[in-house]
Amino acid sequence: MAQLLMDGTKVLTDPREHTRKWASRHPIYAGLIAGGLFYLVEILATRDPLGTVPFAVVIGAIFTLTSLGERRRRRKHNLPN
């Protein structure tokens, strides 16, 4: 929902704000979801279920670390979490 100023005009908000909040609140879930989706797509593409596990783990770890960095940034700048 867009916020309104005192004169009734809308404030432009970042559409990614809700995604960033969710990721900073749930970094483990963000990593599991990203890694799981990557794994499913790779299974469909290669038909090799065990060969894609290391790559899915790496992708999940990258997303988890990024979410933890977002959580740290929000705390540092006193943004709502």
C-alpha positions in Angstrom: 0.0 0.0 0.0 1.3 3.4 -0.8 1.5 5.9 2.0 -0.1 9.3 1.6 1.5 12.7 2.4 -0.4 15.4 4.3 -1.6 17.0 1.0 -2.9 13.6 -0.2 -0.2 12.8 -2.7 1.3 9.3 -2.8 4.8 8.5 -1.6 6.7 6.4 -4.0 8.0 3.3 -2.2 10.4 0.7 -3.2 8.5 -2.4 -4.5 11.3 -4.7 -3.3 10.9 -3.5 0.3 8.5 -6.3 1.4 10.8 -9.0 -0.2 13.8 -7.5 1.6 12.0 -7.5 4.9 10.9 -11.1 4.5 14.3 -12.2 3.5 15.9 -10.5 6.5 13.4 -12.0 8.9 13.8 -15.6 7.5 17.3 -16.0 6.0 17.3 -19.8 6.4 14.0 -20.2 4.6 15.2 -17.9 1.8 18.2 -20.1 1.3 16.2 -23.3 1.4 13.6 -22.1 -1.1 16.2 -20.7 -3.5 18.4 -23.9 -3.3 15.3 -26.2 -3.6 14.0 -24.4 -6.6 17.4 -24.4 -8.3 17.6 -28.2 -7.6 14.2 -28.9 -9.1 15.0 -26.9 -12.2 18.3 -28.6 -12.6 16.8 -32.1 -12.2 14.4 -31.3 -15.0 17.1 -30.1 -17.2 19.8 -32.7 -16.6 18.0 -35.8 -15.2 20.9 -36.3 -12.8 19.6 -36.0 -9.3 22.9 -36.4 -7.4 25.1 -34.2 -9.7 23.1 -31.1 -9.0 23.1 -31.3 -5.2 26.4 -29.4 -4.6 25.3 -26.6 -6.9 21.9 -26.3 -5.1 23.7 -26.2 -1.8 26.0 -23.4 -3.0 23.1 -21.4 -4.4 21.2 -21.8 -1.1 24.2 -20.8 0.9 24.7 -17.7 -1.2 21.0 -16.7 -0.7 21.3 -17.3 3.0 24.4 -15.2 3.4 22.8 -12.4 1.3 19.7 -12.5 3.6 21.9 -12.4 6.7 23.7 -9.4 5.2 20.4 -7.7 4.6 19.4 -8.3 8.2 22.7 -6.8 9.4 22.2 -3.8 7.1 18.7 -3.2 8.5 20.0 -3.3 12.1 22.9 -1.0 11.3 20.7 1.7 9.8 17.8 1.2 12.2 15.3 0.2 9.5 12.2 -1.7 10.5 12.8 -5.5 10.4 
